[in-house]
Amino acid sequence: MVYNGIVKDLTRFGHRTATDILENGRQAELNPPQLVTHDAWGRRINRLETSSGWKSMHAVSAQEGLVAIPYEKKYAEWSRIYQVAKLSLFHCSSGLYTCPLAMTDGAAKVIEGIRKEKKSIYLLNAYSRLTSRDPEQFWTSGQWMTEKRGGSDVGNTETIAIKYSNGRYKLYGDKWFTSAVDSNIAFTLAKIANDKSNTPAGGDNPSLFYLETRNPDGELNNINVNRLKNKLGTRQLPTAELTLDGTIAEKVSEDGRGVSGISPMLTITRLHNSISAVGSMRRILTLAEAYAKQRTAFRKYLCQHPLHARTLTQMEVESRGALLLVMELGRLIGLEECGKSNEQNLNLMRLLVPITKLYTAKQAMQIVSEGLECFGGQGYIEDTGLPTIFRDAQVLPIWEGTTNILSLDVLRSLFKSKGSVLQAFLSSVQERLAIAMAAKSELQDVAKSVGTAAEAIKKFAYQVEQQHEQFLEVAARDFSYSLARVFMGSLLVEHAGHIESGEVDLFIAERFCDADLTPVVTLYQRDCYSANAIDLYNESIAISE
C-alpha cells in the first residue's frame, strides 16, 4: 500500500522538522539576508549574503525530494499527496524555504508541459536540475511577475523584450517584488518590442520568458538588485526589487500568450500556498494542545477548563477541514499529472485551485492568531518563535492572488466552463455524501445538512443570472467561501464514514457543519448584494471634501 510505503519516511522526516531542520530554520529567522551593493572601491557587486541556516535548506530540499517526489512518480498519482504531506511538515521549520520550493515546483511543471520539440537544451538542463535530489545539481526558480503598476494585473506588465540572437531576447524592466532572489533561474513576463521605446511587435499581451540568473562566468545576467524588501514577515526569505537591464532570456510561449503559459506554475504555487497554510495551522495547534497539557491555571491544567478545551476543538475542526481540502486538491492534481483524470475531476480541480488557496489562507490567519492567544503573554514574545508563525502566515492571503482576485477567478471559471465546474462540484459533493450515508446511519443528519447547503448553492447560482451586472462581483468572496465550506463539509462527512473513523471524527464533522455553510445565501437573503447596498458601500467609504 502507498501508506505503508511512505509512513516510515514521513515519521523520520517529521522528527527532523522538530530537531535539526527547526534549529536551522530559526537561525535563518534570526539572521536575515543582507545585500551588499558595492565593494570597497565603489564597484557594484550585488552580493547577497544569506545565513548558513538558509543555505542548509537547499541541501535538505534536494535530498528529501521535496520537489522531486511528484516528478519521480514512484507512487503514481499518489506521489503528489506524498509531497503535500511532507511539505506540510517542513513549512514551519524551513525558514520559509517552502517559498522557493513552490516556484521551483511550478517551474518544473511549466517545462514539463512544453512540447518536446520546443524544449531547448537550456530548458532540458533546467528541468533535470529542478527535480534533482543531488544538492550540487539542484536548482531553485523564481517567479518574477509583480511590477509597480500592479501585482495581480499581470497583463499590465511594462517589461519589454527585444530580439537578440539565436532566438533569444534581452529583457528591460523593473520587477517590484521578487521572492527568493538567490534562485538559479526564473520565469517572467515581458512584452515583445522592436526597441526600448515601444511595444508594437508583440501587441498588448505579454509573453513568457525563461532566464538563468547568472552567466557561465558566475556574474549576474545583466540584473541589478536594487534593494531587499523590509517585510512584516518572511524575513528569512530574500525578496528584492530588481532591474533587468538587457537580461538574456528565452521565449517559451507563443507571442502574447504569457499569461496562459504561466498558468501551470500558478496552479502549483497556489497548491503550495495552501500546504503552507495547513502546515501553519497544524503547527500552532500542536504546540497549543501540548502547552494546554502542561500549563496550570486556577489549580487545573488549561486543557481541563471546558472553555479552553472548546476553543482548541474549534481550531481542530477548522484545521482538519483545511487538511482534507488540500489533500483532495493534491489528489486531483496527481490524477491529472498521471493521465488518470476524467472530465469531472479536471473541472473540479479548476474550481478547487483558487478556492483552496483563498480559503485556507484566511483560515490560517484566524487559527494562528487564536493559537497565539492560547499561550497568553508568551504568545507575544519573539523568543518563543511563536510570533514568527503569525507574521509568516500573514503573507498567505496575499501571495499568489489575494482573496478578492481569486474570488473573481472562481467566477471566471464558472462562466468560461458554462457551469461545468459547478456541476462537477455538486456531483462530487453528492457522491461523497451518498457513500457516507450508506456506510454509517449516524451520518444521515449531518450529510443531509451538507446536501441541503449544496442545493442552496445551486439555486443561488441559477438566480444570479437575473441580477444586475455588479451583483456577482460584490457577492464573489462570499460565494467562494460558501463553496469552500460546503466542500469541506462533504470531505469531513466522507472521512467520518470510513470504517476506521470513530466518534471524534463524527463529532468534528457535525461541529463544522453546525456553522453557516452558505454565507452567500444568508447575506443574499439580507439584501447585501442589491444595487442599493452597493451604493451604500460606496457612500460609506467616500472621502468628504
C-alpha positions as CSV (number, residue, x, y, z in Angstrom):
1,M,0.0,0.0,0.0
2,V,1.1,3.6,-0.6
3,Y,0.6,4.5,3.0
4,N,2.9,1.8,4.2
5,G,5.5,2.9,1.7
6,I,5.7,6.4,2.8
7,V,4.8,6.5,6.5
8,K,8.3,5.5,7.6
9,D,9.8,8.3,5.6
10,L,7.2,10.8,7.0
11,T,7.9,9.7,10.5
12,R,11.6,10.1,10.1
13,F,11.3,13.4,8.4
14,G,8.8,14.7,11.0
15,H,11.5,14.1,13.6
16,R,13.9,16.2,11.6
17,T,11.5,19.0,11.3
18,A,11.3,19.1,15.1
19,T,15.1,19.0,15.6
20,D,17.9,19.9,13.1
21,I,15.7,21.5,10.4
22,L,13.8,23.5,13.0
23,E,17.1,24.8,14.5
24,N,18.4,25.9,11.1
25,G,15.1,27.5,10.2
26,R,15.2,29.5,13.5
27,Q,18.8,30.5,12.7
28,A,17.6,31.8,9.3
29,E,14.9,33.9,11.0
30,L,17.4,35.4,13.4
31,N,19.9,36.2,10.7
32,P,18.0,37.6,7.7
33,P,19.6,38.1,4.3
34,Q,21.7,41.2,3.6
35,L,22.5,42.9,0.3
36,V,26.0,44.3,-0.3
37,T,25.5,46.6,-3.4
38,H,29.1,47.9,-3.8
39,D,32.6,46.8,-2.8
40,A,35.2,49.0,-1.1
41,W,36.2,50.6,-4.4
42,G,32.7,51.7,-5.3
43,R,32.1,48.9,-7.9
44,R,28.6,47.5,-8.0
45,I,28.7,43.8,-6.9
46,N,25.1,43.0,-5.9
47,R,26.3,40.4,-3.4
48,L,23.5,38.7,-1.5
49,E,24.5,37.3,1.9
50,T,22.3,34.6,3.4
51,S,22.7,32.7,6.7
52,S,24.0,29.2,7.0
53,G,20.6,28.1,8.2
54,W,19.0,29.3,4.9
55,K,21.7,27.6,2.9
56,S,21.2,24.3,4.7
57,M,17.6,24.2,3.5
58,H,18.9,23.8,-0.1
59,A,20.5,20.5,0.7
60,V,17.6,19.3,2.8
61,S,15.1,20.1,0.0
62,A,17.1,18.2,-2.6
63,Q,18.0,15.2,-0.5
64,E,14.4,14.8,0.8
65,G,13.0,15.1,-2.7
66,L,10.6,17.9,-1.8
67,V,10.3,18.9,-5.4
68,A,11.4,15.7,-7.0
69,I,8.7,13.4,-5.5
70,P,5.8,14.2,-7.8
71,Y,8.0,14.1,-10.9
72,E,9.6,10.7,-10.0
73,K,6.1,9.3,-9.7
74,K,7.2,6.4,-7.6
75,Y,3.7,6.2,-6.2
76,A,2.0,7.1,-9.4
77,E,-0.9,9.5,-8.8
78,W,-0.4,9.4,-5.1
79,S,3.1,10.9,-5.4
80,R,1.6,14.5,-5.2
81,I,-0.2,13.7,-2.0
82,Y,3.0,12.3,-0.6
83,Q,4.7,15.6,-1.4
84,V,1.8,17.6,0.2
85,A,2.2,15.6,3.5
86,K,6.0,16.1,3.5
87,L,5.8,19.8,2.8
88,S,3.2,20.5,5.4
89,L,5.6,19.1,8.0
90,F,8.5,21.1,6.5
91,H,6.9,24.5,6.2
92,C,7.1,26.0,9.7
93,S,10.6,24.6,10.3
94,S,12.0,25.6,6.9
95,G,12.8,29.2,7.4
96,L,10.3,29.9,4.6
97,Y,12.3,27.8,2.1
98,T,9.0,26.5,1.1
99,C,8.6,29.7,-1.0
100,P,11.4,29.0,-3.4
101,L,10.3,25.3,-3.5
102,A,6.8,26.4,-4.6
103,M,8.2,28.3,-7.5
104,T,10.7,25.6,-8.3
105,D,7.9,23.0,-8.5
106,G,5.9,25.4,-10.6
107,A,8.8,26.0,-13.0
108,A,9.3,22.2,-13.4
109,K,5.6,22.0,-14.2
110,V,5.8,24.6,-16.9
111,I,8.8,23.0,-18.5
112,E,7.2,19.6,-18.3
113,G,4.2,20.9,-20.2
114,I,6.2,22.4,-23.1
115,R,6.2,20.2,-26.2
116,K,9.3,18.1,-26.6
117,E,10.3,19.6,-29.9
118,K,10.0,23.1,-28.3
119,K,12.4,22.4,-25.4
120,S,15.8,23.9,-25.8
121,I,18.9,22.4,-24.2
122,Y,18.6,25.1,-21.6
123,L,15.1,24.0,-20.6
124,L,16.1,20.3,-20.5
125,N,19.1,21.1,-18.3
126,A,16.9,23.2,-16.0
127,Y,14.3,20.5,-15.6
128,S,16.8,17.9,-14.6
129,R,18.2,20.3,-12.0
130,L,14.9,21.5,-10.7
131,T,13.9,17.9,-10.0
132,S,17.2,16.6,-8.8
133,R,17.9,15.0,-5.4
134,D,21.6,15.9,-5.6
135,P,22.3,19.2,-3.7
136,E,25.2,20.0,-6.0
137,Q,22.9,19.7,-9.0
138,F,19.6,21.0,-7.5
139,W,18.4,24.4,-8.7
140,T,15.6,26.7,-7.4
141,S,13.5,29.0,-9.5
142,G,12.0,32.4,-9.2
143,Q,8.6,33.7,-10.5
144,W,9.1,37.3,-11.4
145,M,5.7,38.7,-12.2
146,T,5.0,41.7,-9.9
147,E,5.7,45.2,-11.2
148,K,5.0,48.7,-9.8
149,R,1.8,49.0,-11.8
150,G,0.3,46.0,-10.1
151,G,0.7,42.5,-8.8
152,S,-2.3,40.5,-9.9
153,D,-2.9,42.5,-13.1
154,V,0.0,40.8,-14.9
155,G,-1.4,42.0,-18.3
156,N,-0.1,45.4,-17.3
157,T,3.5,44.2,-17.5
158,E,5.8,47.0,-18.6
159,T,9.0,44.9,-19.0
160,I,9.9,44.7,-22.7
161,A,11.8,42.0,-24.7
162,I,13.9,42.9,-27.7
163,K,15.1,40.2,-30.0
164,Y,18.8,39.5,-29.6
165,S,20.3,36.5,-31.4
166,N,19.7,32.7,-31.9
167,G,16.0,33.2,-31.0
168,R,16.9,34.8,-27.7
169,Y,15.8,38.1,-26.2
170,K,17.1,40.9,-24.0
171,L,14.7,42.0,-21.2
172,Y,14.4,45.5,-19.9
173,G,12.2,46.5,-17.0
174,D,11.7,46.6,-13.2
175,K,10.4,43.8,-11.1
176,W,9.0,45.1,-7.9
177,F,8.6,42.1,-5.7
178,T,10.8,39.1,-6.5
179,S,11.0,36.4,-3.8
180,A,13.9,34.0,-3.4
181,V,16.1,36.3,-5.4
182,D,19.0,33.9,-4.9
183,S,17.4,31.4,-7.3
184,N,19.2,29.9,-10.3
185,I,16.5,30.6,-12.9
186,A,13.3,32.4,-13.2
187,F,10.2,32.6,-15.4
188,T,9.0,36.1,-16.1
189,L,6.6,38.1,-18.3
190,A,7.6,40.7,-20.9
191,K,6.0,42.4,-24.0
192,I,7.9,41.9,-27.2
193,A,9.1,45.2,-28.7
194,N,11.1,46.5,-31.7
195,D,13.2,48.7,-29.4
196,K,13.3,50.1,-25.9
197,S,10.8,52.9,-26.7
198,N,7.8,51.0,-27.9
199,T,6.0,47.7,-27.9
200,P,4.2,47.1,-31.2
201,A,5.8,43.8,-32.1
202,G,4.0,41.6,-29.6
203,G,0.8,43.6,-29.1
204,D,-0.6,44.4,-25.7
205,N,-0.3,41.0,-24.1
206,P,2.9,39.7,-22.5
207,S,4.9,36.6,-23.5
208,L,6.6,34.1,-21.1
209,F,10.3,34.0,-20.8
210,Y,12.9,31.7,-19.2
211,L,16.1,33.1,-17.9
212,E,19.1,32.0,-15.9
213,T,20.1,34.5,-13.2
214,R,23.8,34.2,-13.7
215,N,26.1,33.9,-16.8
216,P,28.5,30.9,-17.2
217,D,31.2,33.0,-15.5
218,G,29.1,33.4,-12.4
219,E,28.1,37.1,-12.9
220,L,24.5,38.2,-12.7
221,N,22.7,38.1,-16.1
222,N,22.5,41.9,-16.5
223,I,20.4,42.1,-13.4
224,N,20.7,44.8,-10.8
225,V,19.5,44.1,-7.3
226,N,18.3,47.5,-6.1
227,R,17.3,46.6,-2.6
228,L,15.9,44.0,-0.3
229,K,12.3,44.4,0.9
230,N,11.7,45.2,4.5
231,K,8.8,43.0,5.2
232,L,6.3,42.3,8.1
233,G,7.2,38.6,8.0
234,T,9.0,36.0,5.8
235,R,12.2,37.8,6.9
236,Q,14.3,34.7,6.3
237,L,13.5,34.9,2.6
238,P,15.5,37.3,0.4
239,T,12.9,39.4,-1.5
240,A,14.1,42.2,-3.7
241,E,13.4,44.9,-6.2
242,L,15.2,44.1,-9.5
243,T,16.1,45.9,-12.7
244,L,16.5,43.8,-15.8
245,D,19.0,45.7,-18.0
246,G,19.4,43.6,-21.1
247,T,18.9,40.3,-19.3
248,I,19.2,37.5,-21.8
249,A,16.2,35.2,-21.9
250,E,14.4,32.6,-24.0
251,K,10.8,32.9,-25.1
252,V,8.9,29.8,-24.1
253,S,5.3,30.7,-25.0
254,E,3.6,31.9,-28.2
255,D,3.7,35.7,-28.7
256,G,1.3,37.3,-26.3
257,R,0.4,34.0,-24.6
258,G,2.5,34.5,-21.5
259,V,-0.4,34.5,-19.0
260,S,-1.7,31.2,-20.2
261,G,1.9,29.9,-20.4
262,I,2.4,30.7,-16.7
263,S,-0.9,29.2,-15.5
264,P,0.5,25.7,-14.7
265,M,3.0,27.4,-12.5
266,L,0.3,29.3,-10.7
267,T,-1.7,26.1,-10.1
268,I,1.3,24.6,-8.3
269,T,2.3,27.7,-6.4
270,R,-1.3,28.0,-5.2
271,L,-1.3,24.4,-4.0
272,H,2.0,25.2,-2.1
273,N,0.4,28.3,-0.6
274,S,-2.4,26.1,0.7
275,I,0.0,23.5,2.0
276,S,1.8,26.2,3.9
277,A,-1.5,27.4,5.4
278,V,-2.3,23.9,6.6
279,G,1.2,23.5,8.0
280,S,0.9,26.7,9.9
281,M,-2.4,25.7,11.4
282,R,-1.2,22.3,12.4
283,R,2.0,23.6,13.9
284,I,0.4,26.2,16.1
285,L,-2.4,23.9,17.1
286,T,0.0,21.1,18.1
287,L,2.0,23.5,20.2
288,A,-1.1,24.9,21.8
289,E,-2.5,21.5,22.6
290,A,0.8,20.4,24.2
291,Y,1.0,23.6,26.2
292,A,-2.5,23.1,27.5
293,K,-1.5,19.8,29.0
294,Q,1.5,21.4,30.8
295,R,0.3,24.8,31.9
296,T,-1.8,25.2,35.0
297,A,-4.2,28.0,35.8
298,F,-6.6,28.1,38.8
299,R,-5.3,24.8,40.0
300,K,-6.1,22.9,36.8
301,Y,-4.3,22.3,33.5
302,L,-5.6,24.5,30.7
303,C,-7.0,21.5,28.9
304,Q,-9.2,20.7,31.9
305,H,-11.0,24.0,31.5
306,P,-14.1,23.4,29.3
307,L,-13.9,26.7,27.6
308,H,-10.3,26.3,26.7
309,A,-10.9,22.8,25.5
310,R,-13.8,24.0,23.3
311,T,-11.5,26.7,21.8
312,L,-8.9,24.1,20.9
313,T,-11.5,21.9,19.5
314,Q,-12.9,24.6,17.2
315,M,-9.4,25.2,16.0
316,E,-9.1,21.5,15.4
317,V,-12.3,21.4,13.4
318,E,-11.2,24.1,11.0
319,S,-7.7,22.6,10.7
320,R,-9.0,19.2,9.8
321,G,-11.3,20.6,7.2
322,A,-8.5,22.5,5.6
323,L,-6.2,19.5,5.6
324,L,-8.7,17.3,3.8
325,L,-9.4,20.1,1.3
326,V,-5.7,20.4,0.4
327,M,-5.2,16.7,0.3
328,E,-8.1,16.4,-2.1
329,L,-6.6,19.1,-4.4
330,G,-3.3,17.3,-4.3
331,R,-5.1,14.0,-5.3
332,L,-6.8,15.7,-8.2
333,I,-3.5,17.2,-9.4
334,G,-1.8,13.9,-9.1
335,L,-4.5,12.2,-11.2
336,E,-4.1,14.9,-13.9
337,E,-0.3,14.5,-13.9
338,C,-0.5,10.8,-14.4
339,G,-3.2,10.9,-17.1
340,K,-5.8,9.3,-14.9
341,S,-8.2,12.2,-14.6
342,N,-11.6,12.4,-16.1
343,E,-13.6,15.4,-17.2
344,Q,-15.4,15.8,-13.8
345,N,-12.1,15.7,-11.9
346,L,-10.5,18.2,-14.3
347,N,-13.4,20.6,-13.8
348,L,-13.4,20.1,-10.1
349,M,-9.6,20.8,-10.0
350,R,-10.1,24.0,-11.9
351,L,-12.5,25.3,-9.3
352,L,-10.7,24.0,-6.2
353,V,-7.3,25.6,-7.0
354,P,-8.5,29.2,-6.3
355,I,-11.0,28.2,-3.6
356,T,-8.5,26.1,-1.7
357,K,-5.8,28.8,-1.8
358,L,-8.0,31.7,-0.8
359,Y,-9.9,29.9,2.0
360,T,-7.1,28.1,3.7
361,A,-5.1,31.3,3.8
362,K,-7.9,33.0,5.6
363,Q,-8.3,30.1,8.0
364,A,-4.6,30.1,8.7
365,M,-4.7,33.7,9.9
366,Q,-7.6,33.0,12.2
367,I,-6.2,29.8,13.6
368,V,-2.7,31.1,14.1
369,S,-3.9,34.2,15.8
370,E,-6.1,32.1,18.1
371,G,-3.2,29.9,18.7
372,L,-1.0,32.7,20.0
373,E,-3.8,33.7,22.4
374,C,-3.7,30.2,23.8
375,F,-0.2,30.9,25.2
376,G,-1.3,34.2,26.8
377,G,1.6,36.7,27.0
378,Q,4.1,34.1,25.9
379,G,2.4,34.1,22.5
380,Y,3.6,37.7,22.0
381,I,7.2,37.1,22.9
382,E,9.6,36.8,20.0
383,D,12.0,34.5,21.8
384,T,9.4,31.7,21.8
385,G,9.3,31.7,18.0
386,L,5.5,31.8,18.1
387,P,5.1,35.3,16.6
388,T,7.2,34.1,13.6
389,I,4.4,31.7,12.7
390,F,1.9,34.5,12.8
391,R,4.0,37.0,10.8
392,D,4.8,34.5,8.2
393,A,1.2,33.3,7.8
394,Q,0.1,36.9,7.0
395,V,1.6,36.6,3.6
396,L,-0.5,33.6,2.6
397,P,-3.7,35.6,1.8
398,I,-1.6,38.0,-0.3
399,W,0.8,35.7,-2.3
400,E,-0.4,34.1,-5.5
401,G,-3.5,36.1,-5.7
402,T,-5.4,38.0,-3.0
403,T,-8.8,36.8,-1.7
404,N,-10.7,39.1,-4.0
405,I,-8.7,38.4,-7.1
406,L,-9.1,34.6,-6.6
407,S,-12.8,35.0,-5.9
408,L,-13.2,36.7,-9.3
409,D,-11.2,33.9,-10.8
410,V,-13.8,31.4,-9.3
411,L,-16.5,33.4,-11.2
412,R,-14.5,33.3,-14.4
413,S,-14.1,29.5,-14.2
414,L,-17.9,29.2,-13.8
415,F,-18.7,31.4,-16.8
416,K,-15.9,30.1,-19.0
417,S,-17.0,26.5,-18.4
418,K,-20.6,27.4,-18.9
419,G,-21.4,25.9,-15.5
420,S,-19.4,22.6,-15.9
421,V,-17.1,23.3,-13.0
422,L,-20.1,24.0,-10.7
423,Q,-21.8,20.8,-11.8
424,A,-18.6,18.8,-11.1
425,F,-18.5,20.4,-7.7
426,L,-22.1,19.5,-6.9
427,S,-21.8,16.0,-8.2
428,S,-18.6,15.4,-6.2
429,V,-20.3,16.6,-3.0
430,Q,-23.4,14.4,-3.5
431,E,-21.3,11.3,-4.3
432,R,-19.4,11.7,-1.1
433,L,-22.5,12.2,1.0
434,A,-24.2,9.2,-0.5
435,I,-21.2,6.9,0.2
436,A,-21.0,8.2,3.8
437,M,-24.7,7.7,4.5
438,A,-24.6,4.2,3.1
439,A,-21.6,3.4,5.3
440,K,-23.0,4.7,8.6
441,S,-26.5,5.5,9.6
442,E,-25.5,8.0,12.2
443,L,-24.2,10.3,9.4
444,Q,-27.7,10.8,8.0
445,D,-28.4,14.1,9.6
446,V,-25.1,15.9,9.0
447,A,-24.9,14.6,5.5
448,K,-28.4,15.9,4.7
449,S,-27.4,19.3,6.1
450,V,-24.4,19.5,3.7
451,G,-26.6,18.3,0.9
452,T,-29.2,21.0,1.6
453,A,-26.4,23.6,1.6
454,A,-25.2,22.3,-1.8
455,E,-28.6,22.7,-3.2
456,A,-28.8,26.2,-1.9
457,I,-25.6,27.0,-3.7
458,K,-27.0,25.6,-6.9
459,K,-30.2,27.6,-6.5
460,F,-28.3,30.8,-5.8
461,A,-26.1,30.2,-8.9
462,Y,-29.1,29.9,-11.2
463,Q,-30.7,33.0,-9.7
464,V,-27.8,35.3,-10.2
465,E,-28.3,35.3,-14.0
466,Q,-31.3,37.6,-13.4
467,Q,-29.4,40.1,-11.3
468,H,-27.6,43.3,-12.1
469,E,-24.1,43.5,-13.5
470,Q,-22.3,44.2,-10.2
471,F,-24.2,41.6,-8.2
472,L,-21.9,38.7,-8.8
473,E,-18.8,40.7,-8.2
474,V,-19.9,42.0,-4.9
475,A,-21.0,38.5,-3.9
476,A,-17.9,36.8,-5.2
477,R,-16.0,36.4,-2.0
478,D,-19.0,35.1,0.0
479,F,-19.7,32.7,-2.9
480,S,-16.2,31.3,-2.8
481,Y,-16.3,30.9,1.0
482,S,-19.6,29.0,0.6
483,L,-18.1,26.7,-2.0
484,A,-15.2,26.1,0.3
485,R,-17.2,25.3,3.4
486,V,-19.7,23.1,1.6
487,F,-16.9,21.0,0.0
488,M,-15.0,20.8,3.3
489,G,-18.2,19.6,5.0
490,S,-18.6,16.9,2.4
491,L,-15.0,15.8,2.9
492,L,-15.4,15.7,6.7
493,V,-18.6,13.7,6.4
494,E,-16.9,11.3,4.0
495,H,-14.0,10.9,6.3
496,A,-16.3,10.2,9.3
497,G,-17.8,7.4,7.2
498,H,-14.6,5.4,6.8
499,I,-14.6,2.1,8.7
500,E,-11.5,3.2,10.8
501,S,-13.1,6.5,11.7
502,G,-14.6,6.9,15.2
503,E,-16.8,9.0,17.4
504,V,-14.4,12.0,17.3
505,D,-14.5,12.1,13.5
506,L,-18.3,12.3,13.6
507,F,-18.1,15.0,16.2
508,I,-15.7,17.0,14.1
509,A,-17.9,16.8,11.0
510,E,-21.0,17.8,13.0
511,R,-19.3,20.8,14.6
512,F,-18.0,22.0,11.3
513,C,-21.4,21.7,9.7
514,D,-23.1,23.4,12.6
515,A,-21.8,26.7,11.3
516,D,-23.3,28.5,8.3
517,L,-22.1,26.6,5.3
518,T,-23.5,29.1,2.8
519,P,-22.9,32.7,3.9
520,V,-23.6,33.9,0.4
521,V,-27.2,32.7,0.6
522,T,-27.6,34.1,4.1
523,L,-26.4,37.5,3.0
524,Y,-28.3,37.4,-0.2
525,Q,-31.5,37.0,1.8
526,R,-30.5,40.0,3.8
527,D,-30.2,42.1,0.6
528,C,-26.5,42.6,0.9
529,Y,-25.8,42.4,-2.8
530,S,-28.5,44.7,-4.2
531,A,-27.8,47.9,-6.2
532,N,-28.9,49.9,-3.2
533,A,-26.5,48.0,-0.9
534,I,-23.6,48.7,-3.4
535,D,-24.4,52.4,-3.4
536,L,-24.3,52.4,0.4
537,Y,-20.9,50.6,0.3
538,N,-19.6,53.3,-1.9
539,E,-21.0,56.0,0.2
540,S,-19.6,54.5,3.4
541,I,-16.0,54.8,2.1
542,A,-16.4,58.2,0.3
543,I,-14.0,60.9,1.4
544,S,-15.6,64.2,2.4
545,E,-14.1,67.2,0.7
